[in-house]
Amino acid sequence: MLNIVLVEPEIPGNTGNISRTCAVVGARLHLVEPLGFSIDEKHVVRAGLDYWNKLELSVYPNLDDFFEKNNKKGRFWFFSTKASKKHSDVSYQDEDYLVFGKESAGLPEYLIYGRPDEAVRIPMRDELRSLNLSNAVAVGVYEALRQLDYPALR
């Protein structure tokens, strides 16, 4: 099972859409606080529709707590526009963690530059800032699932 990690997400609609993606593909969702909203907010629930009861969700008070609880469970791929390696140039494994930063700032730079072999980017035009977070997660998730030929999906 893949793991999707959102570090300090700010927009409830994005997190709701990502939760729905996680539910339909059977991925775990990990949220690292602080969140820019409450996870029971109507916008998040509405975006996730009736999939919340099918979602495996974990919430952590900070990144240190997240890494402490998950560091030995799978490999980490840090998605960032600042990375040099393309997301499709790595070989994903079941139980990997696809880690995404908050909408306004992305991931902390120490994760990107301190672990460059684990930092990946989704190709896009240089003059544009980035994809919407929920779209970026979908691109990353489906590339990983394509490589894994995920048996749970038809």
C-alpha positions in Angstrom: 0.0 0.0 0.0 1.3 3.4 -0.9 1.5 6.2 1.6 0.7 9.8 0.7 2.0 12.5 3.1 0.8 16.1 3.2 3.0 18.4 5.3 1.0 21.3 6.7 -1.7 21.4 4.0 -3.5 24.7 3.9 -6.5 24.3 1.6 -9.4 22.0 2.7 -10.6 21.3 -0.8 -7.2 20.0 -1.9 -6.9 17.7 1.1 -10.5 16.5 0.5 -9.7 15.7 -3.1 -6.4 13.9 -2.1 -8.3 11.9 0.5 -10.7 10.8 -2.2 -7.8 9.8 -4.4 -6.2 7.8 -1.6 -9.5 6.0 -0.8 -10.2 5.0 -4.4 -6.6 3.6 -4.9 -6.2 2.1 -1.4 -3.4 4.5 -0.3 -2.9 5.6 3.3 -3.1 9.4 3.9 -0.7 11.0 6.5 -1.4 14.6 7.5 1.4 16.5 9.3 0.2 19.5 11.4 -0.3 22.3 11.6 -3.2 22.0 9.2 -4.8 25.2 7.7 -8.3 23.8 8.6 -10.1 21.2 10.7 -10.4 17.8 9.1 -14.1 17.7 10.0 -14.7 21.0 8.1 -17.5 20.7 5.7 -15.3 21.6 2.7 -13.0 18.7 3.3 -15.8 16.3 3.9 -17.7 17.5 0.9 -14.6 17.1 -1.3 -14.0 13.6 0.0 -17.7 12.9 -0.3 -18.7 9.5 1.2 -15.1 8.1 1.1 -14.0 9.2 4.5 -15.0 5.9 6.1 -12.9 4.1 3.5 -9.8 6.2 4.2 -6.8 5.0 6.3 -5.8 8.3 7.9 -3.0 9.2 10.4 -2.4 12.7 11.8 0.9 13.8 13.3 1.7 17.0 15.4 4.9 17.7 13.4 7.5 16.3 11.0 9.7 14.9 13.7 6.8 12.8 15.1 5.9 11.6 11.5 9.5 10.5 10.8 9.9 8.9 14.3 6.8 6.7 13.7 7.5 5.9 10.0 11.2 6.1 9.3 11.8 2.3 9.1 8.7 1.4 7.2 9.3 2.4 3.6 11.3 4.8 1.4 10.5 8.5 1.1 10.1 10.5 -2.1 10.0 14.2 -1.6 8.1 16.0 -4.3 9.3 19.5 -5.1 9.7 21.9 -8.0 13.3 22.4 -6.7 14.3 18.8 -7.2 16.4 17.8 -10.2 15.2 14.1 -10.7 12.0 13.5 -12.5 9.3 11.6 -10.6 9.1 9.0 -13.4 12.8 8.3 -13.2 12.6 6.5 -9.9 11.4 2.9 -9.2 8.6 3.0 -6.7 8.0 0.1 -4.3 4.9 -0.9 -2.3 4.9 0.9 1.1 6.8 4.0 -0.3 5.9 7.4 1.1 5.1 10.2 -1.4 5.6 13.4 0.5 4.2 16.7 -0.6 4.5 20.2 1.0 2.0 22.9 1.7 0.4 24.9 -1.1 2.1 28.2 -0.3 5.7 27.1 0.2 6.2 23.4 -0.6 8.4 21.2 1.6 11.1 22.5 3.9 14.4 22.9 1.9 16.4 20.7 4.2 14.3 17.7 3.0 15.0 18.6 -0.7 18.7 19.6 -0.5 19.6 17.3 2.5 18.2 14.2 0.8 18.7 14.9 -3.0 18.5 11.3 -4.0 15.0 11.1 -2.6 13.8 14.4 -4.1 11.7 14.3 -7.2 9.9 16.8 -9.4 7.0 16.6 -11.8 8.1 18.1 -15.1 6.5 21.5 -16.0 7.3 24.7 -17.7 10.0 26.8 -15.9 8.1 30.1 -16.0 5.1 28.7 -14.2 5.1 28.1 -10.4 3.6 24.6 -9.9 0.6 22.3 -10.2 -2.3 22.4 -7.8 -1.4 20.1 -4.8 -4.2 17.6 -5.5 -3.2 17.4 -9.1 0.4 16.8 -8.2 -0.5 14.1 -5.8 -2.6 12.4 -8.4 0.3 12.5 -10.9 2.7 11.0 -8.4 0.2 8.3 -7.1 -0.7 7.1 -10.6 2.9 6.9 -11.8 3.8 4.8 -8.7 0.7 2.6 -9.3 1.5 2.3 -13.0 5.0 1.0 -12.1 3.7 -1.3 -9.5 1.0 -2.7 -11.8 -1.2 -2.4 -8.7 -3.2 -5.6 -8.4 -6.0 -4.1 -6.3 -7.1 -1.8 -9.1 -9.0 -2.9 -12.1 
